Amino acid sequence: MVDALSDMGLAYLHTIGDPASELITDLAHRFAGIHIVSNGWDPVTDVTAAQNLISSGKADLVAVGRAFIANPDLVHRWQTGADLNQPDGTTFYGGDHRGYTDYPTLSDDAA
């Protein structure tokens, strides 16, 4: 199926699981486009893991959903080495605004 999808010119392939596994490696080699990796659900991907996945050639991009939900300024935090907010999984994907709009940014912390 990935061979057929690759021939269709899709923008990217997004895989979830161990990027070093035989299955994910095979899928990535078969797909001609961009490969976005999510290494699964545990642990939350940190900057070192993301950099290692890209530098090792296991990914073109790395999905970091929970880290971004908890840190609306994640790129800046990673660039400066600042501490991260910890994600609260009990607020994910349902309910109300809690967990999506109430995590502080570094500029909030300084205020």
N, C-alpha and C positions, 0 to 999 in steps of 0.2 A: 504494500500500500504506500509506503514512504517513497518508493521509486516512482510510482505514478504521481504522487503529490509533488515530488520534486520537478517532474516534467511539466507540471501545470504552471510553474513560475510563482508559487506562493511566496509571500514575503519572508516567512520564517517558520521554523519548527520549534515548538516549545515542549521540552520534555521535563518530567518530574520524576526524580529518583536519583540513584547514585550515578553521577556522570562517568565514573570509571567502570561501571558495569558493562558486561559484554553487549547487552541489549541496547543501552543508550549509545555506546560507542558505535555500534553497527548502524543504528538509525542516523546518527550524526554524519557518518561517512557516506551514507546513501543519499542524504539530502544536500542539494547543491546550494541552498540559500543560507540565511542567517540561522544559527542555532542558539536559542535561549534556553538556559539551564535553570532549573530549580532543583536543589539537592534534596528536596523533600520537606518534611515538616519539623524535624528536630535534628539538630539545633537550629536556631535562627541564624541565617547566613551573615557572617561578619565581613568586614572589609578585606581581611587577609584571605579568607576562603574565596571571596569573589575575585580578588586579584589572581590567586593561584589557579582558579578555573580558567580564567582568560589567558594568563601567561602560559599555561600548559597546553593550550589549544583545545581544551575540552568544551569551551563555550566561546561564542562571540559576544554574548550578553548574559548577565546573570539576573534572575528575578529575585527580588528581595522584598516581597510584599509586606510581611509582618514588620520588618525593620522600618519600612517607609510609613506604614500606618502609624507606628508609635513615634516616629521622628520625621515630621514634615520637612525638616531641614537636614535630612540624612546625608546628602552629599557634602554639605558644609561641615557637618560633624565628622564625617570620615576624613575630609581633607585636613581638618585641624586637630584630629585626635581627641575631640571632646567626648565626654561621657554620653551614653545613649539612654533614652527613656526605654523602659522595659515594656514590651507589648502586653496588654491585658486581653488574653484570648476569650474571656467571657463576654467581651463586648463586640466581638467580630461578627460581621455578616448578619446583622439582624437587630431588631429593637429600635433604637433611636440614634441620636447624634453621638452618644457617649462612645469613645474609642476612635472616633473619626475626626472630630473637630476640637477636642479638648486636650490633646497632648501639647505640652509647652515646647516652644522653640528656644534656641539659645538666647535670642533677643528678649523673650518673655522672662527667662531666668535672670537676666541682667537688670530687668526693670524693678 
